[in-house]
């Protein structure tokens, strides 16, 4: 086989545990002490796991498995092992939680060794895509893999924060369709933000999040409400990390995108494209939680 000169993406390797595990806590390396971690024997993942354990002084037992993927997962279900290492695209969201990431590796296109002409075209095409959009691979991953496989379980500290805090209050611009607006008849939120909050409220497997939304005529008014504690976050926000730091807020990862394109004639080799990221701002004191749709 011949391989493309540039990677098409990367796969990540996680230590998965049972969702109801009381022993191993996501993000708490100390909870892995004496745990039985299953791994495919002589695999690349085993090398990564042992290096990761050495780096963080993890005192766990590595169980080398020669069973099939399904059989290994069944061992985790039966609790014959406490954890299992596999790639990020494998999961049963009702049962398993990705507790730790141990590494990643690139993957490439493969071409028949007798088709170097095809490889040349492939490399040329990938090069053009990279020139126009350096984030293309990451965007594909986010669209087709990440949000379809990552398990949505809040860790205990975030569950406690959300439980103690109660309803998450969202301030929004009252006239910013199609993203958000105040319905003139009912006074309720409408637009894409309404759909997003409905989705986000049920995104977690172990906690329902309640949202309330309040309209503001300007961004400044919404920010005043954020600073006074009247709301917990403001949407939409288009601030760089530097600008957010200057005004004393933190900006979430983007959860909506607006594509802006221009049409050109078919025989024109180049087009124009830009992308606006829509994020939310939260007070720096409220950084104990993050909502994943």
MIDOSE-1310 file (N, C-alpha, C; in nm, 2 decimals, decimal comma, always signed):
residues 293
xxxx	+0,08/-0,12/+0,00/+0,00/+0,00/+0,00/+0,09/+0,12/+0,00; +0,03/+0,23/-0,05/+0,09/+0,36/-0,05/+0,01/+0,45/+0,04; +0,07/+0,54/+0,12/+0,00/+0,62/+0,21/+0,01/+0,77/+0,18; -0,10/+0,84/+0,21/-0,10/+0,98/+0,18/+0,01/+1,05/+0,27
xxxx	+0,06/+1,16/+0,21/+0,17/+1,23/+0,28/+0,12/+1,30/+0,41; +0,00/+1,34/+0,41/-0,06/+1,40/+0,53/-0,17/+1,32/+0,59; -0,18/+1,32/+0,73/-0,28/+1,24/+0,79/-0,42/+1,30/+0,76; -0,52/+1,21/+0,77/-0,66/+1,25/+0,74/-0,73/+1,28/+0,88
xxxx	-0,66/+1,24/+0,99/-0,72/+1,27/+1,12/-0,64/+1,20/+1,22; -0,69/+1,19/+1,34/-0,63/+1,12/+1,45/-0,73/+1,05/+1,54; -0,70/+0,93/+1,58/-0,79/+0,86/+1,68/-0,73/+0,87/+1,82; -0,81/+0,88/+1,91/-0,77/+0,89/+2,05/-0,80/+0,77/+2,13
xxxx	-0,72/+0,74/+2,23/-0,73/+0,61/+2,31/-0,77/+0,65/+2,45; -0,88/+0,59/+2,50/-0,93/+0,62/+2,63/-0,93/+0,49/+2,72; -0,92/+0,52/+2,85/-0,95/+0,42/+2,95/-1,10/+0,43/+2,98; -1,18/+0,33/+2,94/-1,32/+0,33/+2,97/-1,35/+0,25/+3,10
xxxx	-1,45/+0,30/+3,17/-1,50/+0,23/+3,29/-1,65/+0,22/+3,29; -1,70/+0,14/+3,37/-1,85/+0,13/+3,38/-1,91/+0,26/+3,43; -2,02/+0,30/+3,37/-2,08/+0,42/+3,41/-2,12/+0,43/+3,56; -2,14/+0,31/+3,62/-2,18/+0,30/+3,76/-2,07/+0,27/+3,85
xxxx	-1,94/+0,28/+3,80/-1,83/+0,25/+3,88/-1,81/+0,35/+4,00; -1,80/+0,29/+4,12/-1,78/+0,38/+4,23/-1,63/+0,38/+4,27; -1,55/+0,30/+4,21/-1,41/+0,29/+4,24/-1,33/+0,39/+4,16; -1,35/+0,39/+4,03/-1,27/+0,48/+3,94/-1,35/+0,60/+3,91
xxxx	-1,29/+0,72/+3,94/-1,35/+0,85/+3,91/-1,28/+0,91/+3,79; -1,36/+0,96/+3,70/-1,30/+1,03/+3,58/-1,21/+1,15/+3,62; -1,09/+1,15/+3,57/-1,00/+1,25/+3,60/-0,92/+1,24/+3,73; -0,95/+1,14/+3,81/-0,88/+1,12/+3,94/-0,79/+1,00/+3,92
xxxx	-0,66/+1,02/+3,89/-0,57/+0,91/+3,86/-0,55/+0,83/+3,99; -0,56/+0,88/+4,10/-0,54/+0,81/+4,23/-0,65/+0,69/+4,24; -0,76/+0,71/+4,18/-0,87/+0,61/+4,19/-0,83/+0,49/+4,11; -0,73/+0,49/+4,02/-0,69/+0,37/+3,95/-0,60/+0,28/+4,03
xxxx	-0,56/+0,31/+4,15/-0,48/+0,23/+4,23/-0,54/+0,09/+4,24; -0,45/-0,01/+4,21/-0,49/-0,15/+4,21/-0,60/-0,19/+4,12; -0,64/-0,11/+4,03/-0,75/-0,14/+3,93/-0,69/-0,24/+3,83; -0,78/-0,32/+3,77/-0,74/-0,41/+3,66/-0,78/-0,35/+3,53
xxxx	-0,68/-0,31/+3,45/-0,70/-0,24/+3,33/-0,68/-0,34/+3,21; -0,78/-0,37/+3,13/-0,77/-0,46/+3,02/-0,71/-0,39/+2,90; -0,63/-0,46/+2,83/-0,57/-0,40/+2,71/-0,54/-0,51/+2,61; -0,55/-0,48/+2,48/-0,52/-0,58/+2,38/-0,37/-0,61/+2,38
xxxx	-0,33/-0,74/+2,40/-0,19/-0,78/+2,42/-0,11/-0,74/+2,29; +0,01/-0,68/+2,32/+0,11/-0,65/+2,21/+0,05/-0,54/+2,12; -0,04/-0,46/+2,16/-0,10/-0,36/+2,07/-0,03/-0,23/+2,09; -0,05/-0,14/+2,00/+0,01/+0,00/+2,01/-0,05/+0,07/+2,14
xxxx	-0,18/+0,04/+2,17/-0,24/+0,10/+2,28/-0,17/+0,05/+2,41; -0,12/-0,07/+2,41/-0,05/-0,12/+2,53/+0,07/-0,04/+2,56; +0,14/-0,01/+2,45/+0,27/+0,07/+2,47/+0,23/+0,21/+2,52; +0,12/+0,27/+2,47/+0,08/+0,40/+2,52/+0,04/+0,39/+2,66
xxxx	-0,04/+0,29/+2,70/-0,09/+0,27/+2,83/+0,03/+0,26/+2,93; +0,12/+0,18/+2,90/+0,24/+0,16/+3,00/+0,32/+0,29/+3,01; +0,34/+0,36/+2,90/+0,41/+0,49/+2,91/+0,33/+0,59/+2,99; +0,20/+0,59/+2,97/+0,11/+0,68/+3,05/+0,11/+0,65/+3,19
xxxx	+0,11/+0,52/+3,23/+0,11/+0,48/+3,37/+0,24/+0,52/+3,43; +0,35/+0,50/+3,36/+0,48/+0,53/+3,42/+0,50/+0,68/+3,44; +0,44/+0,76/+3,34/+0,45/+0,91/+3,35/+0,38/+0,96/+3,47; +0,26/+0,90/+3,50/+0,18/+0,95/+3,61/+0,18/+0,86/+3,74
xxxx	+0,28/+0,77/+3,74/+0,29/+0,68/+3,86/+0,16/+0,61/+3,90; +0,10/+0,56/+3,80/-0,03/+0,48/+3,82/+0,00/+0,34/+3,86; -0,05/+0,31/+3,98/-0,02/+0,17/+4,04/-0,14/+0,08/+4,01; -0,16/+0,04/+3,89/-0,27/-0,04/+3,84/-0,21/-0,17/+3,78
xxxx	-0,30/-0,27/+3,77/-0,26/-0,40/+3,71/-0,31/-0,40/+3,56; -0,21/-0,43/+3,48/-0,24/-0,44/+3,33/-0,28/-0,58/+3,30; -0,40/-0,60/+3,25/-0,45/-0,73/+3,21/-0,44/-0,74/+3,06; -0,34/-0,82/+3,01/-0,32/-0,84/+2,87/-0,42/-0,94/+2,81
xxxx	-0,50/-0,89/+2,72/-0,61/-0,97/+2,66/-0,59/-1,02/+2,52; -0,63/-1,14/+2,49/-0,62/-1,19/+2,36/-0,76/-1,22/+2,30; -0,86/-1,17/+2,37/-1,00/-1,19/+2,33/-1,04/-1,09/+2,22; -1,15/-1,11/+2,16/-1,21/-1,01/+2,06/-1,25/-0,89/+2,13
xxxx	-1,28/-0,78/+2,06/-1,32/-0,65/+2,12/-1,45/-0,68/+2,20; -1,55/-0,75/+2,14/-1,67/-0,77/+2,20/-1,66/-0,85/+2,33; -1,57/-0,95/+2,33/-1,55/-1,03/+2,45/-1,48/-0,95/+2,56; -1,39/-0,86/+2,52/-1,32/-0,78/+2,62/-1,42/-0,68/+2,68
xxxx	-1,51/-0,62/+2,60/-1,61/-0,53/+2,65/-1,71/-0,61/+2,74; -1,74/-0,73/+2,71/-1,82/-0,81/+2,80/-1,76/-0,83/+2,93; -1,62/-0,85/+2,93/-1,55/-0,86/+3,06/-1,57/-0,74/+3,14; -1,57/-0,62/+3,08/-1,59/-0,50/+3,15/-1,73/-0,49/+3,20
xxxx	-1,83/-0,53/+3,12/-1,97/-0,53/+3,17/-1,98/-0,62/+3,29; -1,92/-0,74/+3,28/-1,93/-0,84/+3,39/-1,84/-0,80/+3,51; -1,76/-0,70/+3,50/-1,67/-0,65/+3,60/-1,56/-0,75/+3,64; -1,52/-0,83/+3,53/-1,40/-0,91/+3,55/-1,28/-0,82/+3,54
xxxx	-1,29/-0,71/+3,47/-1,19/-0,61/+3,47/-1,25/-0,48/+3,52; -1,17/-0,38/+3,57/-1,23/-0,25/+3,61/-1,23/-0,15/+3,50; -1,15/-0,17/+3,40/-1,14/-0,07/+3,29/-1,09/-0,14/+3,17; -1,11/-0,07/+3,05/-1,06/-0,13/+2,93/-1,02/-0,01/+2,84
xxxx	-0,91/-0,03/+2,77/-0,85/+0,07/+2,68/-0,90/+0,04/+2,54; -0,95/+0,14/+2,47/-0,99/+0,13/+2,33/-1,00/+0,26/+2,27; -1,03/+0,27/+2,14/-1,03/+0,39/+2,06/-1,16/+0,47/+2,09; -1,16/+0,60/+2,06/-1,27/+0,69/+2,10/-1,39/+0,66/+2,02
xxxx	-1,39/+0,59/+1,90/-1,51/+0,57/+1,83/-1,59/+0,45/+1,87; -1,53/+0,38/+1,97/-1,61/+0,26/+2,02/-1,67/+0,30/+2,16; -1,79/+0,28/+2,17/-1,86/+0,31/+2,30/-2,00/+0,26/+2,30; -2,05/+0,23/+2,42/-2,19/+0,21/+2,44/-2,23/+0,31/+2,55
xxxx	-2,28/+0,42/+2,51/-2,30/+0,54/+2,59/-2,38/+0,52/+2,72; -2,47/+0,42/+2,71/-2,55/+0,39/+2,83/-2,47/+0,32/+2,94; -2,35/+0,26/+2,90/-2,28/+0,17/+2,99/-2,14/+0,22/+3,03; -2,07/+0,28/+2,94/-1,93/+0,31/+2,97/-1,90/+0,46/+2,97
xxxx	-1,80/+0,50/+3,05/-1,76/+0,64/+3,05/-1,61/+0,65/+3,02; -1,57/+0,74/+2,93/-1,42/+0,76/+2,90/-1,36/+0,83/+3,02; -1,29/+0,77/+3,10/-1,24/+0,83/+3,22/-1,11/+0,90/+3,20; -1,02/+0,85/+3,12/-0,89/+0,91/+3,10/-0,85/+0,89/+2,95
xxxx	-0,78/+0,99/+2,89/-0,72/+0,98/+2,76/-0,58/+0,95/+2,78; -0,52/+0,85/+2,71/-0,38/+0,81/+2,73/-0,30/+0,84/+2,61; -0,36/+0,88/+2,50/-0,28/+0,92/+2,38/-0,36/+0,92/+2,25; -0,29/+0,94/+2,14/-0,36/+0,94/+2,01/-0,26/+0,91/+1,90
xxxx	-0,30/+0,88/+1,79/-0,22/+0,85/+1,67/-0,29/+0,89/+1,54; -0,21/+0,94/+1,44/-0,27/+0,98/+1,32/-0,31/+0,86/+1,23; -0,41/+0,88/+1,15/-0,44/+0,78/+1,05/-0,44/+0,84/+0,91; -0,42/+0,76/+0,81/-0,39/+0,80/+0,67/-0,48/+0,73/+0,57
xxxx	-0,49/+0,79/+0,45/-0,55/+0,72/+0,34/-0,45/+0,62/+0,29; -0,50/+0,50/+0,24/-0,41/+0,40/+0,18/-0,46/+0,38/+0,04; -0,36/+0,37/-0,05/-0,38/+0,35/-0,19/-0,31/+0,23/-0,24; -0,37/+0,16/-0,34/-0,31/+0,05/-0,40/-0,17/+0,08/-0,45
xxxx	-0,07/+0,00/-0,42/+0,07/+0,03/-0,46/+0,09/+0,05/-0,61; +0,00/+0,00/-0,69/+0,01/+0,01/-0,83/-0,06/+0,14/-0,88; -0,10/+0,22/-0,79/-0,17/+0,35/-0,83/-0,10/+0,47/-0,78; +0,03/+0,49/-0,81/+0,09/+0,61/-0,76/+0,03/+0,74/-0,82
xxxx	-0,04/+0,73/-0,94/-0,10/+0,84/-1,00/-0,22/+0,89/-0,91; -0,29/+0,79/-0,85/-0,40/+0,83/-0,76/-0,35/+0,89/-0,63; -0,23/+0,84/-0,58/-0,17/+0,90/-0,46/-0,13/+1,04/-0,49; -0,08/+1,07/-0,61/-0,04/+1,21/-0,64/-0,16/+1,30/-0,64
xxxx	-0,27/+1,26/-0,70/-0,39/+1,34/-0,70/-0,44/+1,36/-0,56; -0,44/+1,25/-0,48/-0,49/+1,26/-0,34/-0,41/+1,36/-0,26; -0,27/+1,35/-0,27/-0,19/+1,44/-0,20/-0,21/+1,59/-0,24; -0,23/+1,60/-0,37/-0,25/+1,74/-0,42/-0,39/+1,79/-0,37
xxxx	-0,49/+1,71/-0,37/-0,62/+1,76/-0,32/-0,62/+1,79/-0,17; -0,55/+1,70/-0,09/-0,54/+1,72/+0,05/-0,46/+1,85/+0,08; -0,36/+1,88/+0,00/-0,28/+2,00/+0,01/-0,36/+2,12/-0,01; -0,45/+2,12/-0,11/-0,53/+2,24/-0,14/-0,64/+2,26/-0,03
xxxx	-0,69/+2,15/+0,02/-0,79/+2,16/+0,13/-0,72/+2,23/+0,25; -0,60/+2,18/+0,28/-0,53/+2,23/+0,40/-0,49/+2,38/+0,38; -0,46/+2,42/+0,26/-0,43/+2,56/+0,23/-0,55/+2,65/+0,26; -0,67/+2,60/+0,22/-0,80/+2,68/+0,24/-0,86/+2,67/+0,37
xxxx	-0,84/+2,56/+0,44/-0,90/+2,54/+0,57/-0,81/+2,44/+0,66; -0,73/+2,50/+0,74/-0,64/+2,42/+0,82/-0,71/+2,34/+0,93; -0,83/+2,37/+0,95/-0,91/+2,30/+1,06/-1,00/+2,20/+1,00; -0,99/+2,16/+0,87/-1,08/+2,08/+0,80/-1,09/+1,94/+0,87
xxxx	-0,98/+1,88/+0,91/-0,98/+1,75/+0,97/-1,05/+1,75/+1,11; -1,02/+1,86/+1,18/-1,09/+1,87/+1,31/-1,24/+1,89/+1,30; -1,28/+1,97/+1,20/-1,42/+1,99/+1,18/-1,49/+1,86/+1,14; -1,43/+1,78/+1,06/-1,49/+1,65/+1,02/-1,50/+1,56/+1,15
xxxx	-1,40/+1,56/+1,23/-1,40/+1,48/+1,35/-1,52/+1,53/+1,44; -1,53/+1,66/+1,46/-1,64/+1,71/+1,55/-1,77/+1,68/+1,49; -1,79/+1,68/+1,36/-1,92/+1,66/+1,29/-1,96/+1,52/+1,29; -1,87/+1,43/+1,26/-1,90/+1,29/+1,24/-1,86/+1,19/+1,35
xxxx	-1,77/+1,23/+1,44/-1,72/+1,14/+1,54/-1,74/+1,18/+1,68; -1,69/+1,30/+1,71/-1,68/+1,34/+1,86/-1,82/+1,34/+1,93; -1,92/+1,42/+1,87/-2,04/+1,43/+1,94/-2,13/+1,31/+1,93; -2,09/+1,21/+1,85/-2,17/+1,09/+1,83/-2,11/+0,98/+1,92
xxxx	-2,00/+1,00/+1,98/-1,94/+0,89/+2,06/-1,91/+0,92/+2,21; -1,88/+1,05/+2,23/-1,84/+1,08/+2,37/-1,95/+1,07/+2,46; -1,93/+1,00/+2,57/-2,03/+0,98/+2,67/-2,05/+1,10/+2,75; -2,18/+1,13/+2,79/-2,21/+1,26/+2,86/-2,25/+1,23/+3,00
xxxx	-2,15/+1,21/+3,08/-2,17/+1,19/+3,22/-2,09/+1,30/+3,30; -2,16/+1,37/+3,38/-2,10/+1,48/+3,46/-2,02/+1,41/+3,57; -1,90/+1,45/+3,60/-1,83/+1,40/+3,72/-1,89/+1,45/+3,84; -1,86/+1,38/+3,96/-1,93/+1,41/+4,08/-1,93/+1,56/+4,12
xxxx	-1,81/+1,63/+4,10/-1,80/+1,77/+4,14/-1,89/+1,86/+4,06; -1,91/+1,83/+3,93/-2,00/+1,91/+3,85/-2,14/+1,88/+3,88; -2,18/+1,75/+3,91/-2,31/+1,72/+3,95/-2,35/+1,80/+4,08; -2,25/+1,80/+4,17/-2,28/+1,88/+4,30/-2,30/+2,03/+4,27
xxxx	-2,22/+2,08/+4,18/-2,23/+2,23/+4,15/-2,36/+2,26/+4,09; -2,40/+2,18/+3,99/-2,53/+2,20/+3,92/-2,65/+2,18/+4,01; -2,64/+2,08/+4,10/-2,74/+2,05/+4,19/-2,76/+2,16/+4,29; -2,65/+2,21/+4,35/-2,65/+2,32/+4,44/-2,70/+2,45/+4,38
xxxx	-2,65/+2,47/+4,25/-2,68/+2,60/+4,19/-2,83/+2,61/+4,14; -2,88/+2,49/+4,09/-3,01/+2,49/+4,03/-3,02/+2,54/+3,89; -3,12/+2,61/+3,85/-3,14/+2,65/+3,71/-3,03/+2,74/+3,66; -2,98/+2,71/+3,54/-2,88/+2,79/+3,47/-2,95/+2,90/+3,40
xxxx	-2,92/+3,02/+3,43/-2,98/+3,14/+3,37/-2,90/+3,19/+3,26; -2,97/+3,20/+3,14/-2,91/+3,24/+3,02/-2,96/+3,38/+2,97; -2,87/+3,48/+2,95/-2,91/+3,60/+2,90/-2,88/+3,60/+2,75; -2,97/+3,66/+2,67/-2,96/+3,65/+2,52/-3,01/+3,78/+2,46
xxxx	-2,96/+3,81/+2,34/-3,01/+3,93/+2,26/-3,15/+3,91/+2,22; -3,24/+4,01/+2,24/-3,38/+3,99/+2,21/-3,41/+3,99/+2,06; -3,32/+4,03/+1,98/-3,35/+4,04/+1,83/-3,23/+4,00/+1,75; -3,20/+3,87/+1,75/-3,08/+3,83/+1,68/-3,11/+3,69/+1,60
xxxx	-3,22/+3,69/+1,53/-3,26/+3,57/+1,45/-3,16/+3,55/+1,34; -3,13/+3,43/+1,30/-3,21/+3,31/+1,34/-3,15/+3,24/+1,47; -3,06/+3,31/+1,54/-3,00/+3,24/+1,66/-3,08/+3,26/+1,78; -3,13/+3,38/+1,81/-3,21/+3,40/+1,93/-3,29/+3,52/+1,91
xxxx	-3,41/+3,52/+1,98/-3,50/+3,64/+1,97/-3,61/+3,62/+2,08; -3,67/+3,73/+2,11/-3,78/+3,73/+2,21/-3,91/+3,73/+2,13; -3,99/+3,63/+2,15/-4,12/+3,62/+2,08/-4,21/+3,74/+2,12; -4,25/+3,82/+2,02/-4,33/+3,94/+2,06/-4,46/+3,91/+2,12
xxxx	-4,52/+3,80/+2,10/-4,65/+3,76/+2,16/-4,64/+3,70/+2,29; -4,55/+3,60/+2,30/-4,54/+3,52/+2,43/-4,43/+3,57/+2,52; -4,33/+3,65/+2,46/-4,22/+3,69/+2,54/-4,11/+3,59/+2,57; -4,13/+3,47/+2,51/-4,04/+3,36/+2,53/-3,93/+3,35/+2,43
xxxx	-3,82/+3,28/+2,46/-3,71/+3,26/+2,37/-3,75/+3,18/+2,25; -3,70/+3,23/+2,13/-3,72/+3,15/+2,01/-3,59/+3,15/+1,93; -3,58/+3,08/+1,82/-3,46/+3,07/+1,74/-3,37/+2,95/+1,78; -3,25/+2,94/+1,72/-3,17/+2,82/+1,74/-3,13/+2,80/+1,88
xxxx	-3,11/+2,91/+1,96/-3,07/+2,89/+2,10/-3,18/+2,81/+2,18; -3,30/+2,83/+2,15/-3,41/+2,76/+2,21/-3,39/+2,61/+2,19; -3,37/+2,57/+2,06/-3,35/+2,43/+2,03/-3,22/+2,38/+2,10; -3,12/+2,46/+2,10/-2,99/+2,41/+2,17/-3,01/+2,39/+2,32
xxxx	-3,08/+2,48/+2,39/-3,10/+2,46/+2,53/-3,19/+2,34/+2,56; -3,29/+2,31/+2,47/-3,37/+2,19/+2,49/-3,28/+2,07/+2,47; -3,19/+2,07/+2,38/-3,10/+1,96/+2,36/-3,00/+1,94/+2,47; -2,95/+2,05/+2,51/-2,84/+2,05/+2,62/-2,90/+2,01/+2,75
xxxx	-3,03/+2,04/+2,78/-3,09/+2,00/+2,91/-3,09/+1,85/+2,93; -3,10/+1,78/+2,82/-3,10/+1,63/+2,84/-2,98/+1,56/+2,78; -2,87/+1,63/+2,77/-2,75/+1,57/+2,71/-2,68/+1,48/+2,80; -2,69/+1,50/+2,93/-2,62/+1,41/+3,03/-2,70/+1,29/+3,06
xxxx	-2,63/+1,18/+3,09/-2,69/+1,06/+3,13/-2,73/+1,05/+3,28; -2,66/+1,14/+3,35/-2,68/+1,13/+3,50/-2,73/+1,26/+3,56; -2,78/+1,35/+3,48/-2,83/+1,48/+3,54/-2,91/+1,55/+3,43; -3,03/+1,60/+3,47/-3,10/+1,69/+3,38/-3,07/+1,83/+3,42
xxxx	-3,04/+1,92/+3,32/-3,01/+2,05/+3,35/-3,13/+2,14/+3,31; -3,16/+2,23/+3,41/-3,27/+2,32/+3,38/-3,22/+2,46/+3,34; -3,28/+2,52/+3,24/-3,23/+2,65/+3,19/-3,35/+2,74/+3,20; -3,32/+2,87/+3,22/-3,42/+2,98/+3,20/-3,35/+3,08/+3,12
xxxx	-3,43/+3,15/+3,03/-3,37/+3,25/+2,94/-3,43/+3,39/+2,96; -3,35/+3,49/+2,95/-3,40/+3,63/+2,97/-3,34/+3,71/+2,86; -3,42/+3,79/+2,80/-3,38/+3,88/+2,68/-3,33/+4,01/+2,73; -3,23/+4,06/+2,65/-3,17/+4,19/+2,68/-3,16/+4,27/+2,55
xxxx	-3,18/+4,40/+2,55/-3,18/+4,47/+2,42/-3,04/+4,49/+2,36; -2,93/+4,48/+2,44/-2,80/+4,50/+2,39/-2,70/+4,40/+2,46; -2,59/+4,39/+2,39/-2,48/+4,30/+2,45/-2,44/+4,36/+2,58; -2,42/+4,50/+2,59/-2,38/+4,56/+2,71/-2,47/+4,54/+2,83
xxxx	-2,60/+4,54/+2,80/-2,70/+4,52/+2,90/-2,69/+4,37/+2,95; -2,67/+4,28/+2,86/-2,65/+4,14/+2,90/-2,53/+4,12/+2,98; -2,42/+4,19/+2,94/-2,29/+4,18/+3,02/-2,31/+4,24/+3,16; -2,38/+4,35/+3,17/-2,41/+4,40/+3,30/-2,48/+4,30/+3,39
xxxx	-2,58/+4,23/+3,33/-2,65/+4,13/+3,41/-2,56/+4,02/+3,45; -2,47/+3,98/+3,36/-2,37/+3,87/+3,39/-2,28/+3,92/+3,51; -2,23/+4,04/+3,50/-2,14/+4,09/+3,61/-2,21/+4,10/+3,74; -2,34/+4,13/+3,74/-2,42/+4,15/+3,86/-2,47/+4,02/+3,92
xxxx	-2,45/+3,91/+3,84/-2,50/+3,78/+3,89/-2,64/+3,75/+3,86; -2,71/+3,84/+3,78/-2,85/+3,82/+3,74/-2,86/+3,70/+3,65; -2,76/+3,67/+3,56/-2,76/+3,56/+3,48/-2,62/+3,49/+3,49; -2,62/+3,36/+3,45/-2,50/+3,28/+3,46/-2,41/+3,29/+3,33
xxxx	-2,47/+3,31/+3,22/-2,40/+3,32/+3,09/-2,48/+3,41/+2,99; -2,41/+3,45/+2,89/-2,46/+3,54/+2,79/-2,44/+3,48/+2,65; -2,54/+3,49/+2,56/-2,53/+3,44/+2,43/-2,59/+3,55/+2,33; -2,53/+3,57/+2,22/-2,41/+3,52/+2,16/-2,29/+3,61/+2,20
xxxx	-2,17/+3,56/+2,19/-2,05/+3,63/+2,22/-1,95/+3,61/+2,12; -1,88/+3,71/+2,07/-1,78/+3,69/+1,97/-1,65/+3,77/+2,02; -1,59/+3,70/+2,12/-1,47/+3,76/+2,18/-1,35/+3,67/+2,16; -1,23/+3,73/+2,14/-1,11/+3,65/+2,14/-1,08/+3,62/+2,28
xxxx	-0,98/+3,53/+2,30/-0,94/+3,49/+2,44/-0,88/+3,61/+2,51; -0,81/+3,70/+2,43/-0,75/+3,82/+2,49/-0,86/+3,91/+2,53; -0,96/+3,94/+2,45/-1,07/+4,03/+2,48/-1,15/+3,98/+2,60; -1,17/+3,85/+2,60/-1,25/+3,79/+2,71/-1,17/+3,81/+2,84
xxxx	-1,04/+3,80/+2,84/-0,96/+3,82/+2,96/-0,97/+3,97/+3,00; -0,97/+4,06/+2,91/-0,97/+4,20/+2,95/-1,10/+4,24/+3,01; -1,22/+4,18/+2,98/-1,34/+4,21/+3,04/-1,38/+4,12/+3,15; -1,29/+4,02/+3,18/-1,31/+3,94/+3,30/-1,41/+3,83/+3,29
xxxx	-1,43/+3,77/+3,17/-1,52/+3,66/+3,15/-1,44/+3,54/+3,08; -1,50/+3,43/+3,08/-1,45/+3,31/+3,01/-1,55/+3,28/+2,90; -1,49/+3,23/+2,79/-1,57/+3,20/+2,67/-1,58/+3,05/+2,65; -1,70/+3,00/+2,63/-1,71/+2,85/+2,60/-1,66/+2,82/+2,47
xxxx	-1,64/+2,69/+2,44/-1,62/+2,64/+2,31/-1,74/+2,67/+2,22; -1,72/+2,69/+2,09/-1,83/+2,73/+2,00/-1,93/+2,61/+2,00; -2,06/+2,65/+2,00/-2,17/+2,54/+1,99/-2,26/+2,58/+1,88; -2,24/+2,68/+1,80/-2,31/+2,71/+1,68/-2,21/+2,78/+1,58
xxxx	-2,23/+2,75/+1,45/-2,15/+2,80/+1,35/-2,24/+2,87/+1,24; -2,19/+2,98/+1,19/-2,26/+3,04/+1,08/-2,17/+3,05/+0,96; -2,20/+2,98/+0,85/-2,11/+2,98/+0,73/-2,15/+3,09/+0,64; -2,05/+3,17/+0,59/-2,07/+3,28/+0,51/-1,99/+3,25/+0,38
xxxx	-2,07/+3,24/+0,27/-2,00/+3,20/+0,14/-2,04/+3,30/+0,03; -1,96/+3,29/-0,08/-2,00/+3,37/-0,20/-2,00/+3,28/-0,31; -2,10/+3,30/-0,41/-2,11/+3,22/-0,53/-2,02/+3,27/-0,64; -1,96/+3,18/-0,71/-1,87/+3,21/-0,82/-1,91/+3,13/-0,94
xxxx	-1,86/+3,16/-1,06/-1,89/+3,08/-1,18/-1,83/+2,95/-1,17; -1,89/+2,85/-1,23/-1,84/+2,71/-1,22/-1,69/+2,70/-1,27; -1,66/+2,77/-1,37/-1,52/+2,76/-1,42/-1,42/+2,84/-1,35; -1,46/+2,90/-1,23/-1,37/+2,97/-1,15/-1,31/+2,87/-1,05
xxxx	-1,18/+2,87/-1,03/-1,12/+2,76/-0,95/-1,12/+2,79/-0,80; -1,15/+2,91/-0,76/-1,15/+2,95/-0,62/-1,28/+3,01/-0,58; -1,32/+2,99/-0,45/-1,44/+3,05/-0,40/-1,40/+3,13/-0,27; -1,50/+3,18/-0,20/-1,47/+3,25/-0,08/-1,56/+3,19/+0,03
xxxx	-1,50/+3,18/+0,15/-1,57/+3,11/+0,26/-1,52/+3,17/+0,39; -1,61/+3,19/+0,48/-1,56/+3,23/+0,61/-1,66/+3,17/+0,71; -1,63/+3,17/+0,84/-1,71/+3,10/+0,94/-1,71/+3,19/+1,07; -1,83/+3,21/+1,12/-1,85/+3,29/+1,24/-1,88/+3,19/+1,35
xxxx	-1,80/+3,19/+1,46/-1,83/+3,10/+1,57/-1,91/+3,17/+1,67; -2,01/+3,11/+1,72/-2,10/+3,17/+1,82/-2,08/+3,09/+1,95; -2,04/+3,17/+2,05/-2,01/+3,11/+2,18/-2,09/+3,18/+2,29; -2,06/+3,14/+2,41/-2,13/+3,20/+2,53/-2,02/+3,24/+2,63
xxxx	-2,05/+3,35/+2,70/-1,96/+3,40/+2,80/-2,01/+3,37/+2,94; -1,92/+3,33/+3,03/-1,96/+3,30/+3,17/-1,87/+3,38/+3,26; -1,92/+3,41/+3,38/-1,83/+3,47/+3,48/-1,72/+3,38/+3,52; -1,60/+3,43/+3,54/-1,49/+3,35/+3,57/-1,50/+3,27/+3,70
xxxx	-1,59/+3,31/+3,79/-1,62/+3,23/+3,91/-1,70/+3,11/+3,88; -1,76/+3,10/+3,76/-1,85/+2,99/+3,73/-1,79/+2,90/+3,63; -1,67/+2,85/+3,66/-1,59/+2,76/+3,56/-1,60/+2,62/+3,61; -1,69/+2,58/+3,70/-1,69/+2,44/+3,74/-1,78/+2,35/+3,66
xxxx	-1,84/+2,41/+3,56/-1,92/+2,32/+3,47/-1,91/+2,36/+3,33; -1,94/+2,26/+3,24/-1,94/+2,29/+3,10/-2,05/+2,20/+3,04; -2,13/+2,25/+2,95/-2,24/+2,17/+2,89/-2,20/+2,13/+2,75; -2,21/+2,00/+2,73/-2,18/+1,94/+2,60/-2,32/+1,89/+2,53
x	-2,34/+1,94/+2,41/-2,47/+1,90/+2,35/-2,46/+1,76/+2,30
